[in-house]
């Protein structure tokens, strides 16, 4: 796992965060994760295997 801190928000992160909040609030929530020291957004990358 790693902390996600990229600006601007990556499209895949935007989709994932939309499951936790409404689609209209994704950018606002992401901004809070980036600028609030008490909030951290973690991500885990998996290799996709096309079988």
Helices and strands as residue ranges (DSSP letters): E 2-3, H 11-18, G 23-25, H 26-35, E 42-43
